Amino acid sequence: MSRVCDLTGKTALKGNRVSNSNVKTIRRFYPNLQTKRFFIPEENRWITLKVSTSAIKTINKLGISAVIDKFVKKGFI
């Protein structure tokens, strides 16, 4: 299962883990993804999306239909 937000396309970033002796090894910073169900009233059905918490905030602010339309126009979906 991939760690990618279904709406925004956020993925993991790479960085360094730095030890006490200043040795650097590669590590990954994963996005905060949540599996969440949303109800779409226009289609009268539920959908399950894996979205980042910032996308959940946007959905709460604008509504699921507006957010999906916005990301389809930008080409993320």
Secondary structure by P-SEA (a helix, b strand, c coil): ccccccccbbbbbbbbbcccccbbbbbbbbccccbbbbbbccccbbbbbbccaaaaaaaaaccaaaaaaaaaaaccc
